[in-house]
Amino acid sequence: MKNYALILLIVSQYLFSQQRPKLVVGIVVDQMRMEYLYRFQNDFSETGFKRIMNNGFTFHNTHFNYMPTYTAPGHASIYTGATPAVHGIISNEWFSRTKGKERYCTEDGSVTVLGEHTSKEGLMSPKNLLATTMTDELRLGTNFKGKVIGLSIKDRGAILPAGHFANWAFWYSKTGNFISSNYYGEKLPGWVVDFNAKKGYMNYINQGWNLFKPVTTYNESDPDDSPYEGKLYAVEKPVFPYDLKAMYQKNDAGVLRSTPFGNDYLADFAKAAVANENLGQDTVTDFLAISFSSTDYVGHILGPRSMELQDTYLRLDKTLSDFLSYLDSTVGKDQYMVFVTADHACSENAAFLHDQKYNVTNLDYKTIEAGLKEFSIATFGVDLVLNYSNFNVYLDTSKIKEKQWNYKDVEQQFKTYLLAQDHVKTVYTQDEVEHFCAGDYYKEMVARGYDVHENGQLVVLDKPGYIEYGRTGTSHGTPYAYDTHAPLLFYGWGIRKGESHEKRYITQIAPTICQKISLTFPNGSECEVLPELFR
């Protein structure tokens, strides 16, 4: 009888443990278009992206449901299941209407830096994030026994996914070290100090950057020396091979960020985190949030059709393959759940599109701001424009009040001026954003990304294809499909094989994960799950 009772206890504990995976791994690939999984598919291995797509669940038609589509709002929205109007991260940095000055998404002057760094790289925390994340709910739901670690080359890519209650968030410094702040602890864990001391980034810098595969593999990209590519660290020509050691000697270890090896080094660090933090080694679920940032740096500088961008994704495929194999051996197959997505996608280079006879061009936001100021002085005799950034116009309401002008009249004149510009599709006032009617697709996108305490009084929607960026490389930020369409892949514990072409939203990820592993929804989430994963 005693043996029977013991067996029942063991079985019941096993069944309970199977209600949750040992480890959840969230992977965000910065600036990844869903289209890359199609365009580069024939060149991927069978054990990286294809392993996940062939054996997991692929959502082909997932989108961000707000504007602006930038890195910080993207990571915050993925992990909170909310949009910037709720979680408060309205851009990477923005002109704060309440503070009257620039504000960075994760800035926190009250903390101190942990680890060797330069400037203010470590004065960061999640305090500006207004909503809870699925990682927060994991901490709460396990009575703080489940560990949460956030890792990225970018501070915002580590901090925002890790949430308010994380054990740690680590990000890369220009010194080559992974650093943190005392928001998380009084000193860096010993294993991080040891990892930094090895200066493993130099192994990648010393080897330089050449093509990963034979040049004939890159027939999905433009020729190596393309007029739409920027120059990586002021090289004479944007062509292979790249002498990273020479770049490092003229700059610092930050050069690694703009190469595919930033992703490799982060994966090395992620393996060290799994091993030293014992992630996925007991029946209490842990969460590892990884954000691969180098894809964004390469994309911005060299563009979506560069050989460098394709090479970065082919190398990331191998990095992903190696990391999955590592999880197989350390956590165990079918014992971990992985999702892969992006914080935003990106546009085509506007000059490239123009050369293909599409009547669009690139725009300089500083020129747009200068035009607004000139119009203001010519019309009102005074500069009423505090700032133009992130498609927002900030007006000096104190001056308008001082002059005893009718605010609505002033606002309308600025709107009329903007609507007369060739690149502008429409302009929304704060009142229009706050009182939008369902059915106005783009106004609703703007409203979901709008915080009445922080955003400007006017929001500009450029015409499709226009880009507020330089003539080389690419950027993002609009509500158009080229910026909103992101990959979404699930794999591992509790995930059936399949695919869906139904339109889904990035804000459904967090509530889906929480529902799958029996956690409370993040507090700002609309609690809409991905139904395909529950059938």
C-alpha positions in Angstrom: 0.0 0.0 0.0 2.9 2.4 0.9 4.5 1.7 -2.5 1.2 2.3 -4.3 0.8 5.7 -2.5 4.4 6.6 -3.4 3.7 5.8 -7.1 0.6 7.9 -7.1 2.5 10.8 -5.6 5.3 10.6 -8.2 2.8 10.3 -11.0 0.7 13.2 -9.7 3.9 15.4 -9.4 4.9 14.4 -13.0 1.5 15.3 -14.4 1.5 18.6 -12.6 5.0 19.4 -13.9 3.7 18.7 -17.4 1.1 21.5 -17.1 4.0 23.9 -17.7 7.3 23.5 -19.7 10.5 23.7 -17.8 11.6 26.7 -19.8 10.0 29.3 -22.1 12.3 31.0 -24.5 11.1 34.1 -26.2 13.2 35.1 -29.3 12.7 38.5 -30.9 14.6 39.2 -34.1 15.0 42.9 -34.5 13.7 44.3 -37.8 12.8 40.9 -39.3 10.3 40.7 -42.1 8.2 37.6 -42.6 9.3 37.8 -46.2 12.8 36.9 -45.2 11.7 33.4 -44.2 10.3 33.0 -47.7 13.1 34.7 -49.7 16.0 33.0 -47.9 14.2 29.6 -47.3 16.2 27.6 -49.9 19.4 28.7 -48.2 18.5 27.9 -44.6 19.5 24.6 -43.0 17.0 22.0 -41.9 17.8 22.6 -38.2 17.3 26.3 -37.7 14.2 28.3 -38.9 13.0 25.3 -40.9 13.1 23.0 -37.8 10.7 25.3 -36.1 8.5 25.9 -39.2 8.4 22.2 -40.2 7.7 20.9 -36.7 6.0 23.7 -34.9 3.2 26.2 -35.7 3.7 29.1 -38.2 1.5 32.2 -38.3 2.1 33.6 -41.7 -0.1 36.8 -41.3 0.8 38.4 -38.0 0.9 42.2 -37.6 1.6 45.0 -35.2 -1.7 46.8 -34.6 -0.4 50.3 -33.8 1.9 53.1 -35.0 4.8 53.8 -34.5 6.5 50.4 -35.3 9.8 50.9 -33.5 12.0 48.6 -31.3 11.0 49.6 -27.8 7.2 49.7 -28.4 7.6 46.4 -30.2 9.3 44.6 -27.4 6.9 46.1 -24.8 3.8 45.2 -26.9 5.0 41.6 -27.5 5.5 41.0 -23.8 2.6 43.0 -22.3 0.0 42.0 -24.9 -0.9 45.7 -24.9 -0.2 48.7 -27.2 1.8 51.9 -26.5 -1.5 53.7 -25.5 -1.6 51.4 -22.5 1.9 50.3 -21.7 3.4 53.8 -22.2 6.5 53.0 -24.3 5.5 55.2 -27.3 8.9 55.1 -29.0 12.6 54.4 -28.5 13.1 58.0 -27.4 10.6 60.8 -27.6 9.9 64.4 -26.8 7.9 64.2 -23.6 5.0 66.6 -23.6 4.8 66.5 -19.8 8.5 66.9 -19.2 9.2 69.2 -22.1 12.4 67.4 -23.0 13.7 64.2 -24.7 13.1 61.0 -22.9 14.6 57.5 -23.5 12.4 54.5 -23.1 14.4 52.7 -20.3 16.2 55.7 -18.8 16.5 55.7 -15.0 18.8 58.2 -13.3 18.1 56.7 -9.9 20.1 53.5 -10.6 23.8 52.8 -10.9 25.7 50.8 -13.5 26.9 47.2 -12.9 29.9 46.3 -15.0 32.5 48.1 -17.2 30.7 50.5 -19.4 31.0 53.8 -21.3 28.9 57.0 -20.7 25.3 56.2 -19.4 24.9 52.8 -21.0 23.8 51.2 -17.7 21.5 53.8 -16.2 18.5 51.8 -17.2 15.4 50.0 -15.7 11.9 49.1 -16.7 10.3 51.9 -14.6 8.8 53.7 -17.6 6.9 50.5 -18.6 3.3 51.0 -17.2 1.9 47.5 -17.7 3.0 44.1 -16.5 4.6 41.5 -18.9 4.0 37.8 -19.3 7.4 37.4 -17.6 6.1 39.4 -14.6 3.1 37.1 -14.5 5.4 34.1 -14.5 7.3 35.5 -11.5 4.0 36.2 -9.7 2.4 32.9 -10.7 5.3 30.8 -9.4 5.6 32.9 -6.2 8.9 34.2 -7.5 10.4 30.8 -7.8 10.6 30.7 -11.6 13.5 32.7 -12.9 13.3 35.4 -15.6 16.4 36.5 -17.5 16.4 39.1 -20.3 19.4 39.3 -22.8 20.1 41.6 -25.7 22.7 43.6 -27.4 20.3 46.6 -26.9 19.3 47.7 -23.4 15.7 48.1 -24.4 15.7 44.6 -26.0 16.7 43.0 -22.6 14.9 45.2 -20.1 11.4 45.5 -21.5 10.8 41.8 -22.2 12.2 40.9 -18.7 9.6 43.1 -17.1 9.5 44.6 -13.6 10.2 41.5 -11.5 13.0 39.9 -13.5 16.0 38.3 -11.8 18.3 40.0 -14.3 18.5 41.8 -17.5 21.8 42.2 -19.3 22.8 44.2 -22.3 26.0 44.8 -24.3 28.3 47.7 -23.7 30.7 49.4 -26.1 33.5 48.0 -23.9 32.5 44.5 -25.0 31.0 43.6 -21.7 27.5 42.6 -20.8 26.3 45.0 -18.1 23.2 45.7 -16.0 22.0 48.1 -13.3 21.5 47.8 -9.6 17.7 47.7 -10.2 18.3 43.9 -10.5 21.0 43.3 -7.9 24.0 44.8 -6.0 26.7 43.3 -8.2 27.0 41.3 -11.4 26.8 37.5 -10.9 30.2 35.8 -10.9 29.5 33.9 -14.1 28.8 37.2 -15.9 32.1 38.7 -14.6 33.9 35.5 -15.8 32.2 35.6 -19.2 33.2 39.2 -19.7 36.8 38.6 -18.6 37.3 36.2 -21.5 36.6 39.0 -24.0 35.1 36.4 -26.4 33.9 39.2 -28.7 37.5 39.5 -29.9 37.4 36.1 -31.4 34.7 37.4 -33.8 36.4 40.7 -34.4 39.7 39.1 -35.2 38.2 36.7 -37.8 36.6 39.5 -39.8 33.4 39.3 -41.8 33.3 37.4 -45.1 30.5 35.5 -46.9 29.2 32.6 -44.9 28.4 30.6 -48.1 29.5 30.6 -51.8 28.7 33.9 -53.5 26.3 32.1 -55.8 24.1 31.5 -52.8 23.2 35.2 -52.6 21.2 35.5 -55.8 18.2 36.7 -53.7 20.1 40.0 -53.0 21.5 43.0 -54.9 25.1 42.9 -56.1 27.7 43.4 -53.3 28.4 47.1 -54.1 24.9 48.6 -54.3 24.1 52.3 -54.4 21.3 51.7 -51.8 23.8 50.5 -49.1 25.4 52.6 -46.4 29.0 52.3 -45.4 29.7 50.2 -42.4 32.0 52.3 -40.1 33.0 54.5 -43.0 34.6 51.8 -45.1 35.6 52.9 -48.6 33.0 50.5 -50.2 30.2 48.4 -48.7 31.7 45.1 -50.0 33.1 41.9 -48.5 35.4 41.1 -46.8 35.1 43.5 -43.9 38.2 44.1 -41.7 36.5 44.2 -38.3 39.8 44.4 -36.4 40.6 47.7 -38.2 37.1 49.0 -37.4 37.6 48.0 -33.7 40.9 49.8 -33.5 39.4 53.0 -34.8 36.2 52.7 -32.7 35.4 50.3 -29.9 33.8 46.9 -29.2 30.5 48.4 -30.3 31.4 47.5 -33.9 30.3 43.9 -33.2 26.7 45.1 -33.0 26.6 45.9 -36.7 27.7 42.5 -37.8 26.1 39.1 -37.6 28.5 38.2 -34.8 26.6 40.4 -32.4 24.0 37.7 -32.6 26.5 34.9 -32.2 28.1 36.5 -29.1 24.6 37.0 -27.6 23.9 33.3 -28.2 27.2 32.4 -26.4 26.0 34.5 -23.5 22.5 32.9 -23.5 24.1 29.5 -23.2 26.1 30.7 -20.3 22.9 32.0 -18.7 21.1 28.7 -19.1 24.0 26.8 -17.6 24.9 29.1 -14.7 21.4 30.1 -13.7 20.2 26.5 -14.0 17.3 27.5 -16.3 14.9 24.7 -17.0 16.4 22.3 -14.5 13.5 21.8 -12.2 9.7 21.6 -12.3 9.2 25.4 -11.8 9.0 27.1 -15.2 11.8 29.6 -16.0 11.7 32.2 -18.8 14.7 33.3 -21.0 13.9 36.4 -23.2 16.5 36.9 -26.0 16.5 39.7 -28.5 18.8 39.5 -31.5 19.7 43.1 -32.4 22.4 42.8 -35.1 19.8 42.2 -37.8 18.4 45.7 -37.1 21.8 47.4 -37.2 22.7 45.7 -40.5 19.3 46.4 -42.0 19.4 50.1 -41.1 22.9 50.6 -42.5 22.9 48.3 -45.5 19.2 47.7 -46.4 16.8 44.8 -46.9 18.3 43.7 -50.3 22.0 43.8 -49.4 24.2 40.6 -49.4 25.2 41.6 -45.9 21.6 41.4 -44.7 21.1 38.0 -46.3 24.4 36.8 -44.9 23.3 37.9 -41.4 20.2 35.8 -41.7 22.0 32.7 -43.0 24.4 33.0 -40.0 21.4 33.6 -37.6 19.9 30.4 -38.9 23.0 28.5 -37.9 23.1 30.3 -34.5 19.4 29.3 -33.9 20.2 25.7 -34.9 23.1 25.5 -32.4 21.0 27.1 -29.6 18.1 24.7 -30.1 20.5 21.8 -30.0 21.9 23.2 -26.8 18.5 23.3 -25.3 17.8 19.8 -26.4 20.8 18.5 -24.4 20.5 20.7 -21.3 16.7 21.2 -20.8 15.5 18.2 -22.9 13.5 17.8 -26.0 9.8 18.7 -25.6 10.6 20.2 -22.2 10.9 23.8 -23.5 8.6 26.1 -25.5 10.0 28.6 -28.0 8.4 31.4 -29.8 10.2 33.5 -32.5 8.9 36.9 -33.7 10.1 40.4 -34.5 9.7 43.8 -32.9 8.8 45.3 -36.3 9.6 44.8 -39.9 11.0 47.4 -42.3 10.4 49.2 -45.6 12.1 48.9 -48.9 14.8 51.6 -49.6 12.9 54.5 -51.0 15.6 55.3 -53.6 15.5 51.7 -54.8 11.7 52.0 -55.2 12.0 55.3 -57.0 14.6 53.8 -59.4 12.0 51.1 -60.1 9.6 54.0 -61.2 7.6 54.1 -57.9 7.0 57.8 -57.2 8.3 57.9 -53.6 11.4 59.3 -51.9 13.2 59.4 -48.6 12.5 62.3 -46.2 14.6 64.1 -43.6 12.7 64.6 -40.4 14.9 67.6 -39.5 13.9 69.2 -42.8 10.3 68.6 -41.9 10.7 70.2 -38.5 12.5 73.2 -40.1 9.7 73.7 -42.5 7.2 73.6 -39.7 9.1 76.3 -37.8 9.5 78.5 -40.9 5.7 78.2 -41.5 5.0 79.1 -37.8 7.2 82.2 -37.9 5.8 83.3 -41.3 2.2 82.8 -40.1 2.2 83.7 -36.5 5.4 85.7 -36.1 6.7 83.3 -33.5 8.0 79.7 -33.4 5.3 77.6 -31.9 7.0 74.2 -32.7 8.7 72.6 -29.8 9.6 69.4 -31.6 8.9 67.2 -34.6 9.9 63.5 -34.2 8.4 60.1 -34.5 5.7 61.6 -36.8 4.5 63.8 -34.0 4.2 67.6 -33.9 4.5 69.2 -30.5 3.1 72.7 -30.3 4.0 75.3 -27.6 0.5 75.7 -26.0 1.9 78.1 -23.4 2.8 80.6 -26.1 -0.5 80.1 -27.8 -2.3 80.8 -24.5 0.0 83.8 -23.8 -0.9 85.3 -27.1 -4.6 84.6 -26.4 -5.0 82.9 -29.7 -7.7 80.3 -30.3 -5.9 76.9 -30.1 -8.2 75.1 -32.5 -7.5 77.8 -35.2 -3.8 77.5 -34.7 -3.9 73.7 -34.8 -6.0 73.8 -38.0 -3.5 76.0 -39.8 -0.7 73.7 -39.0 -2.8 70.8 -40.2 -3.6 72.6 -43.4 0.1 73.3 -44.0 1.1 69.7 -43.4 -1.6 68.4 -45.7 -0.2 70.5 -48.5 3.1 68.6 -48.4 3.7 66.0 -51.1 4.6 63.2 -48.7 1.7 63.6 -46.3 -1.3 61.3 -46.6 -3.2 62.7 -43.7 -2.8 64.4 -40.3 -4.7 63.6 -37.1 -5.2 66.0 -34.3 -5.3 64.8 -30.7 -9.0 65.2 -30.5 -9.5 63.1 -33.7 -7.2 60.4 -32.2 -9.1 60.3 -28.9 -12.5 60.1 -30.6 -11.8 57.9 -33.5 -14.6 55.7 -34.9 -14.2 52.0 -35.5 -13.5 51.3 -39.2 -10.9 54.0 -39.7 -8.0 51.6 -39.9 -5.1 53.9 -39.8 -6.6 56.3 -37.3 -7.1 53.3 -35.0 -3.5 52.3 -35.5 -2.4 55.8 -34.5 -4.8 55.8 -31.5 -3.4 52.5 -30.2 0.1 54.0 -30.2 -0.9 57.4 -28.7 -0.4 58.4 -25.0 -2.3 61.7 -24.3 0.4 62.6 -21.7 3.4 62.1 -23.9 2.6 62.4 -27.7 2.3 65.5 -29.7 -0.9 67.4 -30.6 -0.6 66.4 -34.3 0.3 63.0 -35.8 1.5 62.8 -39.4 0.7 59.8 -41.6 3.1 59.8 -44.6 2.0 58.2 -47.9 2.9 54.5 -48.4 6.5 54.0 -49.5 7.9 57.2 -48.2 10.5 56.8 -45.5 11.8 59.4 -43.0 15.4 58.2 -43.3 18.5 58.6 -45.4 19.0 57.6 -49.0 20.8 54.3 -48.0 19.8 51.5 -45.8 16.2 51.3 -44.5 14.0 52.1 -41.5 10.5 51.6 -40.2 7.8 53.2 -38.0 4.7 53.4 -40.2 1.4 51.5 -39.9 1.8 50.0 -43.4 2.1 46.3 -44.0 5.8 46.4 -44.8 6.5 47.7 -41.3 3.8 45.7 -39.4 4.1 42.2 -40.9 6.3 40.1 -38.6 7.1 36.4 -38.4 5.5 34.4 -35.6 6.6 30.8 -34.9 5.9 28.5 -32.0 7.8 25.3 -31.3 8.2 22.7 -28.6 6.3 21.9 -25.4 2.5 22.0 -26.0 2.7 23.2 -29.6 1.2 21.2 -32.4 2.4 21.2 -35.9 0.5 23.4 -38.3 0.2 26.8 -39.9 -2.4 29.7 -40.2 -2.9 32.4 -42.7 -5.6 34.2 -40.7 -4.7 37.7 -39.7 -3.4 37.7 -36.1 -1.8 40.4 -33.9 1.4 40.6 -32.0 -0.5 41.5 -28.9 -2.0 38.0 -28.8 1.4 36.4 -28.0 1.5 37.3 -24.3 -2.0 36.2 -23.4 -1.5 33.0 -25.4 1.6 32.0 -23.5 -0.1 32.9 -20.2 -3.1 30.8 -21.1 -1.0 27.9 -22.3 0.9 27.7 -19.0 -1.9 28.7 -16.6 -0.8 32.2 -15.7 -2.8 35.4 -15.1 -2.9 37.7 -18.1 -0.7 40.8 -18.1 -2.7 43.6 -16.6 -2.9 45.8 -19.8 -3.7 43.0 -22.2 -7.0 42.7 -24.1 -6.6 39.0 -23.4 -7.1 37.8 -27.0 -5.4 34.5 -27.6 -4.2 32.7 -30.7 -7.0 30.1 -31.0 -5.1 27.8 -33.3 -2.8 26.9 -30.5 -5.6 25.5 -28.4 -7.2 23.2 -30.9 
